[in-house]
Amino acid sequence: MIQKILCPTDGTEHSDLAVIYAAQLAARFGVPLTICVVNIAHGGARGPVIHHWTDKEMEEKLDRATALAQENGVADPKRVDIVSREAAAGIVSYAEGNGYDQIVVGTGDKRGLSRLMLGSVAADVMARAHCTVTVAR
């Protein structure tokens, strides 16, 4: 039985589909939904850490996903920003450390040879996650 759902978003159309599905799932089962954005950290060792997105961009992505969740039955989703060197690792680590038992991720439309290539965030999350992962398309 689902108890807590985590849905990462990056503000793209395919992650919007994941947010919509996750919100509908959360509403159907009456469980909490958390929307997260992972801000990739670059650099460090001998130079400054540079984040992929600004705070404003992170907030915009969370605002967009929150509005979608609200339109699909979740009145007050939790919002989280995660800083990580790698998106999938950040998502899985947060989910495991905070007791999530369902992750809903989106994936782009891959056709032809690109379907054979693993390496997308969704594929990495599926390979690493301790819990059920749903890929929304």
Order of alpha helices (4+ residues) and beta strands (2+ residues): beta-alpha-beta-beta-alpha-beta-alpha-beta-alpha-beta
